Structure formats: C-alpha cells, structure tokens
Amino acid sequence: MTFLVIFAANSLYLFVILAAVIAVGKMERGRRIQLLRIGIVSLPLTLIVARLAGYLYDDPRPFVLGNFTPLIAHAAENGFPSDHTLLTSAIAFLVLAFEKKMGLWLLLLSAIVGLARIASGVHHVIDVVGAIAISAAVLVAILSLRKKSAPSLLRRRLR
C-alpha cells in the first residue's frame, strides 16, 4: 500500500500528462487547435494565480507541523497549493471542456494524486482542494471571457 501511495504522489501526474497528450492527439483537428489555444493561456495563468495564492496563504506542510518524516522527501516550504494537484487538475479540466469522458477519468486521477500527496504527509486537504479550485476557476473564467468576446471578434473579422 505504501508503494502505491508513493507512486501516486510522485509519479501518477506523468500518466495524466501522457493520457491527456494521447487524448488531444486523437481529437478532431479543429477541437484540438481550440483546446491548445485555450491551454496556452489557461495553464500558465493557473500557475500564476496559484503562486499569488501561495503568497497570500501560508500553509506549513504537515510533516513540519507534526514533526514527522513524510513518505516522500520534500522541502519544508509552503504547501499551498499542491503543485502536483494543480497541474493534473488544470489538465483534467481543460480536457473535460472538450472530451467529457476522458476529462472525468483525468479528474479522478488528479484526485488520486491529491489524496496520495495528503496520505504521504506533504500536503493538507486545503492544499489539494485549493489547487483544484484554482484550476477550475481559471479555466471557467477563460472560457467565459472567450464566449463573451467571440461575437465581437467574429464581427471584426467580417469587416
């Protein structure tokens, strides 16, 4: 069981990335281009928002507060938000916006990554929930802005 927690906490995110790349590669060209355009904006913006949130909220890691050795080695820095969960959930939500079934599978894997990070002693629940919330909020904001600006962009192209 310990091996599975360590694997999920340290390496499962790589499978999420690989599965997303394969899923995007199988998409119809127009949808793939649309997803990539949104991803080029949403993924870096998600990281920026997460860094700002980390500056605003300091959450010492559980092994620092509890004075124990975590299952995986980690620096004793701010744990909010969980970077592994942030990455996997940002990718999962992005894929979910275009491919529901695969997106839901990736969200499940992202949740497993987050739970493993908690179980391994390097994150609190708030770190994982915060990462998921930031990922979702940034993508929803970008998709909302995109829908609002699409008609005006279309009108400009028609002129």
ROPAZA-787474 format. One record per atom (N, C-alpha, C, CB): atom name; residue in one letter; x, y, z. Coordinates in steps of 0.001 Angstrom, whole numbers, always signed. Glycine has a CB too. Layout:
! residues N
atom,rest,xx,yy,zz
CA,A,X,Y,Z
...
***
This chain:
! residues 159
atom,rest,xx,yy,zz
N,M,+824,-1198,+0
CA,M,+0,+0,+0
C,M,+869,+1265,+0
CB,M,-938,-3,+1214
N,T,+1930,+1249,+791
CA,T,+2828,+2400,+854
C,T,+3420,+2694,-519
CB,T,+3950,+2156,+1875
N,F,+3783,+1642,-1249
CA,F,+4331,+1820,-2593
C,F,+3336,+2546,-3491
CB,F,+4703,+462,-3206
N,L,+2055,+2170,-3421
CA,L,+1029,+2800,-4260
C,L,+863,+4279,-3920
CB,L,-311,+2074,-4098
N,V,+885,+4592,-2643
CA,V,+771,+5996,-2220
C,V,+1965,+6788,-2735
CB,V,+676,+6105,-671
N,I,+3151,+6251,-2580
CA,I,+4360,+6939,-3046
C,I,+4333,+7099,-4562
CB,I,+5626,+6166,-2615
N,F,+3946,+6042,-5271
CA,F,+3853,+6119,-6734
C,F,+2846,+7186,-7158
CB,F,+3455,+4751,-7323
N,A,+1664,+7160,-6555
CA,A,+629,+8131,-6921
C,A,+1055,+9555,-6574
CB,A,-691,+7794,-6216
N,A,+1712,+9722,-5441
CA,A,+2138,+11055,-5006
C,A,+3260,+11612,-5866
CB,A,+2584,+11012,-3562
N,N,+4165,+10751,-6314
CA,N,+5351,+11204,-7046
C,N,+5260,+11094,-8555
CB,N,+6519,+10439,-6593
N,S,+4559,+10086,-9067
CA,S,+4679,+9766,-10493
C,S,+3381,+9709,-11278
CB,S,+5350,+8481,-10633
N,L,+2245,+9601,-10630
CA,L,+986,+9462,-11361
C,L,+703,+10669,-12252
CB,L,-164,+9262,-10386
N,Y,+1203,+11831,-11870
CA,Y,+983,+13023,-12683
C,Y,+1548,+12847,-14097
CB,Y,+1619,+14244,-12011
N,L,+2611,+12062,-14235
CA,L,+3189,+11812,-15563
C,L,+2219,+11034,-16444
CB,L,+4516,+11043,-15438
N,F,+1501,+10093,-15858
CA,F,+489,+9342,-16596
C,F,-649,+10264,-17026
CB,F,-55,+8181,-15742
N,V,-1031,+11199,-16158
CA,V,-2087,+12164,-16505
C,V,-1659,+12982,-17716
CB,V,-2402,+13101,-15302
N,I,-428,+13453,-17714
CA,I,+82,+14229,-18849
C,I,+74,+13381,-20114
CB,I,+1508,+14747,-18561
N,L,+593,+12169,-20031
CA,L,+643,+11276,-21194
C,L,-757,+10958,-21716
CB,L,+1372,+9978,-20835
N,A,-1677,+10637,-20828
CA,A,-3049,+10329,-21239
C,A,-3705,+11534,-21903
CB,A,-3882,+9875,-20032
N,A,-3439,+12726,-21383
CA,A,-4001,+13941,-21982
C,A,-3423,+14178,-23373
CB,A,-3732,+15161,-21082
N,V,-2126,+13988,-23527
CA,V,-1488,+14164,-24840
C,V,-2093,+13191,-25851
CB,V,+49,+13952,-24739
N,I,-2287,+11950,-25448
CA,I,-2885,+10957,-26345
C,I,-4322,+11346,-26686
CB,I,-2848,+9551,-25703
N,A,-5090,+11760,-25685
CA,A,-6484,+12156,-25918
C,A,-6570,+13348,-26857
CB,A,-7175,+12487,-24594
N,V,-5718,+14329,-26649
CA,V,-5716,+15516,-27510
C,V,-5290,+15135,-28921
CB,V,-4778,+16608,-26940
N,G,-4334,+14241,-29030
CA,G,-3880,+13782,-30342
C,G,-4967,+13086,-31135
CB,G,-2714,+12857,-30184
N,K,-5905,+12457,-30456
CA,K,-6996,+11742,-31121
C,K,-8183,+12646,-31465
CB,K,-7467,+10606,-30243
N,M,-8162,+13873,-30976
CA,M,-9275,+14793,-31241
C,M,-9290,+15234,-32697
CB,M,-9187,+16018,-30326
N,E,-10459,+15621,-33127
CA,E,-10606,+16227,-34449
C,E,-9773,+17511,-34454
CB,E,-12126,+16519,-34793
N,R,-9173,+17811,-35584
CA,R,-8186,+18896,-35686
C,R,-8692,+20233,-35140
CB,R,-7775,+19072,-37128
N,G,-9893,+20622,-35490
CA,G,-10428,+21905,-35035
C,G,-10561,+21977,-33522
CB,G,-11773,+22159,-35673
N,R,-11068,+20906,-32928
CA,R,-11211,+20866,-31469
C,R,-9842,+20850,-30793
CB,R,-12031,+19631,-31040
N,R,-8900,+20133,-31399
CA,R,-7543,+20062,-30843
C,R,-6908,+21454,-30832
CB,R,-6665,+19073,-31658
N,I,-7045,+22180,-31934
CA,I,-6479,+23532,-32008
C,I,-7145,+24442,-30987
CB,I,-6641,+24115,-33426
N,Q,-8456,+24319,-30851
CA,Q,-9189,+25116,-29870
C,Q,-8674,+24820,-28454
CB,Q,-10711,+24830,-29967
N,L,-8536,+23540,-28128
CA,L,-8044,+23148,-26808
C,L,-6632,+23688,-26578
CB,L,-8060,+21613,-26661
N,L,-5772,+23557,-27569
CA,L,-4392,+24024,-27414
C,L,-4331,+25536,-27228
CB,L,-3556,+23616,-28624
N,R,-5169,+26269,-27942
CA,R,-5196,+27736,-27772
C,R,-5619,+28116,-26358
CB,R,-6154,+28382,-28797
N,I,-6634,+27458,-25873
CA,I,-7095,+27749,-24514
C,I,-6043,+27298,-23502
CB,I,-8454,+27053,-24231
N,G,-5430,+26150,-23740
CA,G,-4400,+25642,-22837
C,G,-3181,+26540,-22749
CB,G,-3975,+24279,-23272
N,I,-2814,+27144,-23873
CA,I,-1656,+28049,-23892
C,I,-1879,+29232,-22957
CB,I,-1382,+28552,-25324
N,V,-3132,+29630,-22803
CA,V,-3460,+30734,-21902
C,V,-3749,+30215,-20491
CB,V,-4670,+31523,-22439
N,S,-4570,+29171,-20396
CA,S,-5056,+28740,-19081
C,S,-3984,+28090,-18205
CB,S,-6189,+27777,-19261
N,L,-3114,+27293,-18776
CA,L,-2132,+26598,-17933
C,L,-1134,+27560,-17276
CB,L,-1376,+25570,-18764
N,P,-511,+28478,-18032
CA,P,+380,+29436,-17354
C,P,-373,+30358,-16389
CB,P,+1119,+30280,-18389
N,L,-1589,+30764,-16769
CA,L,-2364,+31640,-15893
C,L,-2736,+30919,-14594
CB,L,-3635,+32130,-16612
N,T,-3038,+29642,-14690
CA,T,-3332,+28850,-13492
C,T,-2124,+28847,-12557
CB,T,-3723,+27398,-13876
N,L,-947,+28675,-13112
CA,L,+272,+28683,-12301
C,L,+497,+30052,-11654
CB,L,+1486,+28299,-13161
N,I,+270,+31114,-12405
CA,I,+443,+32470,-11862
C,I,-526,+32718,-10710
CB,I,+234,+33527,-12968
N,V,-1794,+32365,-10909
CA,V,-2800,+32547,-9854
C,V,-2430,+31711,-8627
CB,V,-4215,+32154,-10370
N,A,-1950,+30497,-8853
CA,A,-1551,+29633,-7738
C,A,-379,+30227,-6965
CB,A,-1182,+28239,-8251
N,R,+586,+30780,-7675
CA,R,+1735,+31400,-6995
C,R,+1270,+32593,-6149
CB,R,+2805,+31859,-8032
N,L,+377,+33401,-6713
CA,L,-163,+34535,-5951
C,L,-916,+34047,-4718
CB,L,-1093,+35388,-6836
N,A,-1711,+33007,-4879
CA,A,-2454,+32446,-3746
C,A,-1490,+31927,-2680
CB,A,-3391,+31311,-4218
N,G,-400,+31319,-3117
CA,G,+604,+30820,-2179
C,G,+1271,+31936,-1391
CB,G,+1654,+30030,-2920
N,Y,+1420,+33092,-2023
CA,Y,+1988,+34240,-1307
C,Y,+1000,+34791,-281
CB,Y,+2389,+35346,-2297
N,L,-283,+34681,-596
CA,L,-1313,+35215,+293
C,L,-1665,+34269,+1441
CB,L,-2556,+35524,-499
N,Y,-1480,+32978,+1216
CA,Y,-1849,+31990,+2232
C,Y,-681,+31043,+2467
CB,Y,-3116,+31200,+1805
N,D,-155,+31068,+3662
CA,D,+972,+30198,+4009
C,D,+449,+29006,+4801
CB,D,+2054,+30975,+4825
N,D,+748,+27820,+4316
CA,D,+312,+26599,+4986
C,D,+1514,+25674,+5154
CB,D,-825,+25893,+4185
N,P,+2133,+25691,+6334
CA,P,+3270,+24792,+6552
C,P,+2865,+23338,+6290
CB,P,+3814,+24946,+7992
N,R,+3752,+22597,+5720
CA,R,+3454,+21204,+5374
C,R,+3204,+20378,+6638
CB,R,+4613,+20588,+4553
N,P,+2402,+19326,+6506
CA,P,+2053,+18513,+7684
C,P,+3263,+17962,+8434
CB,P,+1178,+17367,+7262
N,F,+4285,+17546,+7716
CA,F,+5461,+16982,+8392
C,F,+6243,+18046,+9147
CB,F,+6373,+16295,+7383
N,V,+6075,+19300,+8769
CA,V,+6725,+20391,+9501
C,V,+5976,+20632,+10809
CB,V,+6771,+21695,+8641
N,L,+4652,+20705,+10716
CA,L,+3842,+20939,+11914
C,L,+3851,+19737,+12853
CB,L,+2410,+21271,+11520
N,G,+3800,+18546,+12283
CA,G,+3720,+17333,+13098
C,G,+5056,+16748,+13480
CB,G,+2944,+16309,+12383
N,N,+6124,+17337,+12947
CA,N,+7479,+16872,+13246
C,N,+7642,+15363,+13010
CB,N,+7833,+17209,+14690
N,F,+7296,+14929,+11780
CA,F,+7479,+13527,+11399
C,F,+8127,+13480,+10022
CB,F,+6117,+12752,+11404
N,T,+8576,+12319,+9631
CA,T,+9193,+12136,+8321
C,T,+8114,+11701,+7333
CB,T,+10353,+11088,+8382
N,P,+7906,+12472,+6261
CA,P,+6882,+12097,+5283
C,P,+7322,+10879,+4466
CB,P,+6577,+13281,+4346
N,L,+6367,+10259,+3786
CA,L,+6689,+9099,+2950
C,L,+7603,+9463,+1793
CB,L,+5418,+8472,+2415
N,I,+7502,+10709,+1335
CA,I,+8362,+11168,+246
C,I,+9139,+12390,+719
CB,I,+7528,+11499,-1034
N,A,+10367,+12490,+289
CA,A,+11204,+13629,+685
C,A,+10657,+14907,+63
CB,A,+12682,+13409,+260
N,H,+10635,+15959,+857
CA,H,+10149,+17241,+349
C,H,+10734,+18372,+1173
CB,H,+8607,+17298,+372
N,A,+10937,+19506,+520
CA,A,+11415,+20698,+1222
C,A,+10334,+21195,+2180
CB,A,+11809,+21816,+215
N,A,+10757,+21814,+3252
CA,A,+9830,+22322,+4265
C,A,+9362,+23727,+3908
CB,A,+10491,+22320,+5653
N,E,+8725,+23848,+2738
CA,E,+8244,+25151,+2262
C,E,+6723,+25191,+2321
CB,E,+8736,+25430,+816
N,N,+6153,+26314,+1919
CA,N,+4704,+26466,+1884
C,N,+4081,+25356,+1034
CB,N,+4315,+27857,+1331
N,G,+3045,+24724,+1550
CA,G,+2394,+23637,+831
C,G,+1202,+24065,+7
CB,G,+1968,+22601,+1787
N,F,+804,+25330,+119
CA,F,-403,+25786,-581
C,F,-51,+26522,-1853
CB,F,-1241,+26687,+322
N,P,-705,+26166,-2930
CA,P,-1489,+24964,-3190
C,P,-577,+23830,-3650
CB,P,-2578,+25242,-4248
N,S,-1124,+22644,-3741
CA,S,-362,+21478,-4193
C,S,-48,+21603,-5681
CB,S,-1143,+20169,-3914
N,D,+1230,+21679,-6028
CA,D,+1627,+21816,-7438
C,D,+1232,+20599,-8271
CB,D,+3132,+22035,-7538
N,H,+1416,+19406,-7722
CA,H,+1066,+18192,-8467
C,H,-435,+18164,-8774
CB,H,+1474,+16929,-7667
N,T,-1241,+18495,-7774
CA,T,-2691,+18509,-7975
C,T,-3091,+19658,-8887
CB,T,-3426,+18619,-6628
N,L,-2425,+20781,-8771
CA,L,-2706,+21922,-9639
C,L,-2492,+21545,-11104
CB,L,-1816,+23124,-9260
N,L,-1354,+20947,-11398
CA,L,-1046,+20557,-12770
C,L,-2049,+19536,-13295
CB,L,+369,+19991,-12855
N,T,-2274,+18475,-12524
CA,T,-3156,+17419,-13020
C,T,-4602,+17886,-13143
CB,T,-3085,+16213,-12106
N,S,-5065,+18694,-12211
CA,S,-6453,+19163,-12309
C,S,-6610,+20205,-13412
CB,S,-6914,+19751,-10968
N,A,-5607,+21039,-13630
CA,A,-5682,+22010,-14732
C,A,-5763,+21282,-16073
CB,A,-4455,+22961,-14709
N,I,-4963,+20251,-16233
CA,I,-5001,+19452,-17462
C,I,-6344,+18734,-17572
CB,I,-3834,+18427,-17492
N,A,-6798,+18151,-16479
CA,A,-8060,+17401,-16494
C,A,-9243,+18300,-16836
CB,A,-8295,+16731,-15140
N,F,-9317,+19481,-16229
CA,F,-10422,+20393,-16533
C,F,-10366,+20866,-17984
CB,F,-10394,+21599,-15586
N,L,-9176,+21103,-18486
CA,L,-9021,+21519,-19879
C,L,-9530,+20428,-20819
CB,L,-7544,+21847,-20188
N,V,-9119,+19202,-20589
CA,V,-9591,+18089,-21425
C,V,-11095,+17898,-21236
CB,V,-8831,+16775,-21077
N,L,-11584,+18033,-20013
CA,L,-13012,+17881,-19723
C,L,-13865,+18851,-20538
CB,L,-13270,+18093,-18236
N,A,-13347,+20036,-20776
CA,A,-14091,+21035,-21550
C,A,-14328,+20585,-22991
CB,A,-13343,+22363,-21544
N,F,-13539,+19625,-23463
CA,F,-13640,+19177,-24856
C,F,-14006,+17698,-24993
CB,F,-12335,+19434,-25564
N,E,-13602,+16888,-24052
CA,E,-13856,+15438,-24088
C,E,-14297,+14998,-22694
CB,E,-12575,+14637,-24555
N,K,-15609,+14942,-22496
CA,K,-16150,+14702,-21160
C,K,-15634,+13410,-20519
CB,K,-17651,+14661,-21227
N,K,-15721,+12301,-21232
CA,K,-15359,+11013,-20639
C,K,-13888,+10989,-20204
CB,K,-15631,+9879,-21637
N,M,-12989,+11370,-21098
CA,M,-11564,+11372,-20753
C,M,-11280,+12399,-19665
CB,M,-10702,+11664,-21999
N,G,-11923,+13553,-19727
CA,G,-11736,+14571,-18705
C,G,-12122,+14082,-17318
CB,G,-12535,+15795,-19051
N,L,-13218,+13332,-17242
CA,L,-13645,+12783,-15951
C,L,-12644,+11754,-15425
CB,L,-15034,+12144,-16077
N,W,-12101,+10924,-16302
CA,W,-11062,+9973,-15887
C,W,-9825,+10705,-15376
CB,W,-10681,+9047,-17057
N,L,-9450,+11764,-16080
CA,L,-8273,+12529,-15653
C,L,-8528,+13239,-14325
CB,L,-7883,+13554,-16727
N,L,-9766,+13709,-14116
CA,L,-10102,+14320,-12822
C,L,-10005,+13293,-11696
CB,L,-11520,+14928,-12863
N,L,-10439,+12082,-11967
CA,L,-10318,+11023,-10967
C,L,-8844,+10775,-10630
CB,L,-10982,+9720,-11474
N,L,-8014,+10700,-11649
CA,L,-6578,+10509,-11413
C,L,-5981,+11690,-10659
CB,L,-5839,+10310,-12742
N,S,-6447,+12887,-10974
CA,S,-5976,+14079,-10275
C,S,-6344,+14013,-8794
CB,S,-6566,+15350,-10917
N,A,-7556,+13566,-8513
CA,A,-7979,+13411,-7116
C,A,-7116,+12372,-6401
CB,A,-9466,+13006,-7043
N,I,-6771,+11308,-7102
CA,I,-5896,+10283,-6515
C,I,-4518,+10869,-6214
CB,I,-5763,+9065,-7466
N,V,-4008,+11683,-7130
CA,V,-2723,+12359,-6887
C,V,-2823,+13204,-5620
CB,V,-2317,+13250,-8106
N,G,-3878,+14005,-5514
CA,G,-4058,+14855,-4342
C,G,-4174,+14064,-3052
CB,G,-5277,+15710,-4515
N,L,-4971,+12998,-3084
CA,L,-5126,+12159,-1890
C,L,-3803,+11500,-1501
CB,L,-6197,+11085,-2128
N,A,-3036,+11097,-2488
CA,A,-1728,+10489,-2206
C,A,-763,+11509,-1614
CB,A,-1131,+9884,-3486
N,R,-847,+12749,-2072
CA,R,+12,+13800,-1507
C,R,-356,+14043,-37
CB,R,-122,+15122,-2329
N,I,-1647,+13960,+261
CA,I,-2093,+14098,+1654
C,I,-1625,+12892,+2468
CB,I,-3645,+14236,+1729
N,A,-1867,+11695,+1942
CA,A,-1506,+10463,+2656
C,A,+1,+10341,+2880
CB,A,-2004,+9250,+1884
N,S,+778,+10919,+1983
CA,S,+2237,+10831,+2128
C,S,+2789,+11854,+3121
CB,S,+2904,+11026,+775
N,G,+1929,+12762,+3574
CA,G,+2337,+13709,+4602
C,G,+2958,+14993,+4104
CB,G,+3277,+13061,+5493
N,V,+2808,+15293,+2805
CA,V,+3408,+16524,+2285
C,V,+2384,+17629,+2022
CB,V,+4156,+16223,+1012
N,H,+1084,+17314,+2139
CA,H,+43,+18329,+1938
C,H,-1115,+18123,+2896
CB,H,-465,+18299,+496
N,H,-1768,+19246,+3198
CA,H,-3041,+19224,+3915
C,H,-4165,+19192,+2881
CB,H,-3184,+20466,+4871
N,V,-5367,+18895,+3340
CA,V,-6538,+18866,+2453
C,V,-6722,+20216,+1768
CB,V,-7813,+18492,+3245
N,I,-6538,+21313,+2485
CA,I,-6734,+22647,+1908
C,I,-5794,+22900,+732
CB,I,-6524,+23720,+2976
N,D,-4607,+22324,+765
CA,D,-3647,+22494,-331
C,D,-4170,+21850,-1611
CB,D,-2281,+21887,+46
N,V,-4766,+20683,-1466
CA,V,-5295,+19937,-2613
C,V,-6593,+20572,-3106
CB,V,-5531,+18455,-2238
N,V,-7497,+20868,-2193
CA,V,-8768,+21497,-2575
C,V,-8502,+22867,-3201
CB,V,-9709,+21638,-1342
N,G,-7572,+23607,-2642
CA,G,-7212,+24912,-3205
C,G,-6680,+24799,-4620
CB,G,-6183,+25593,-2332
N,A,-5847,+23805,-4870
CA,A,-5293,+23594,-6214
C,A,-6397,+23282,-7215
CB,A,-4260,+22454,-6200
N,I,-7322,+22416,-6824
CA,I,-8431,+22057,-7714
C,I,-9316,+23270,-7969
CB,I,-9264,+20903,-7111
N,A,-9601,+24037,-6925
CA,A,-10450,+25223,-7073
C,A,-9798,+26268,-7979
CB,A,-10748,+25836,-5699
N,I,-8517,+26490,-7813
CA,I,-7805,+27453,-8661
C,I,-7839,+26996,-10115
CB,I,-6340,+27627,-8187
N,S,-7561,+25732,-10353
CA,S,-7573,+25197,-11722
C,S,-8935,+25375,-12374
CB,S,-7189,+23715,-11722
N,A,-9974,+25030,-11642
CA,A,-11330,+25145,-12181
C,A,-11703,+26603,-12420
CB,A,-12340,+24494,-11232
N,A,-11414,+27463,-11454
CA,A,-11802,+28871,-11562
C,A,-11122,+29565,-12734
CB,A,-11472,+29604,-10273
N,V,-9846,+29308,-12925
CA,V,-9127,+29948,-14034
C,V,-9698,+29497,-15371
CB,V,-7619,+29625,-13964
N,L,-9936,+28208,-15528
CA,L,-10471,+27725,-16804
C,L,-11880,+28248,-17043
CB,L,-10469,+26194,-16840
N,V,-12718,+28250,-16021
CA,V,-14077,+28782,-16174
C,V,-14021,+30257,-16565
CB,V,-14890,+28603,-14863
N,A,-13147,+31021,-15944
CA,A,-13011,+32443,-16282
C,A,-12576,+32624,-17733
CB,A,-12003,+33123,-15344
N,I,-11607,+31847,-18166
CA,I,-11122,+31965,-19548
C,I,-12204,+31567,-20538
CB,I,-9872,+31095,-19760
N,L,-12899,+30480,-20261
CA,L,-13970,+30052,-21165
C,L,-15103,+31071,-21205
CB,L,-14513,+28686,-20738
N,S,-15417,+31682,-20062
CA,S,-16464,+32708,-20019
C,S,-16064,+33938,-20816
CB,S,-16768,+33103,-18574
N,L,-14833,+34383,-20633
CA,L,-14346,+35544,-21386
C,L,-14310,+35247,-22876
CB,L,-12951,+35956,-20899
N,R,-13938,+34046,-23213
CA,R,-13863,+33638,-24614
C,R,-15244,+33684,-25259
CB,R,-13264,+32225,-24735
N,K,-16254,+33200,-24547
CA,K,-17615,+33209,-25085
C,K,-18139,+34631,-25239
CB,K,-18550,+32403,-24181
N,K,-17805,+35488,-24285
CA,K,-18275,+36871,-24353
C,K,-17584,+37643,-25467
CB,K,-18049,+37573,-23021
N,S,-16307,+37344,-25710
CA,S,-15561,+38096,-26714
C,S,-15684,+37503,-28108
CB,S,-14113,+38167,-26326
N,A,-16156,+36275,-28228
CA,A,-16233,+35628,-29544
C,A,-17080,+36399,-30548
CB,A,-16790,+34239,-29393
N,P,-18271,+36861,-30196
CA,P,-19055,+37589,-31197
C,P,-18371,+38862,-31685
CB,P,-20405,+37937,-30629
N,S,-17734,+39618,-30781
CA,S,-17072,+40847,-31217
C,S,-15868,+40530,-32099
CB,S,-16635,+41683,-30004
N,L,-15145,+39470,-31784
CA,L,-14022,+39071,-32633
C,L,-14520,+38639,-34006
CB,L,-13219,+37933,-31974
N,L,-15632,+37937,-34032
CA,L,-16208,+37493,-35293
C,L,-16648,+38698,-36121
CB,L,-17398,+36544,-35044
N,R,-17264,+39672,-35471
CA,R,-17702,+40873,-36196
C,R,-16506,+41594,-36800
CB,R,-18479,+41826,-35259
N,R,-15399,+41686,-36067
CA,R,-14203,+42350,-36589
C,R,-13651,+41619,-37801
CB,R,-13131,+42447,-35506
N,R,-13688,+40313,-37792
CA,R,-13178,+39540,-38927
C,R,-14056,+39710,-40158
CB,R,-13080,+38062,-38561
N,L,-15329,+39930,-39951
CA,L,-16251,+40059,-41078
C,L,-16135,+41415,-41765
CB,L,-17675,+39845,-40609
N,R,-15543,+42390,-41128
CA,R,-15417,+43730,-41726
C,R,-14352,+43771,-42776
CB,R,-15116,+44763,-40669
***
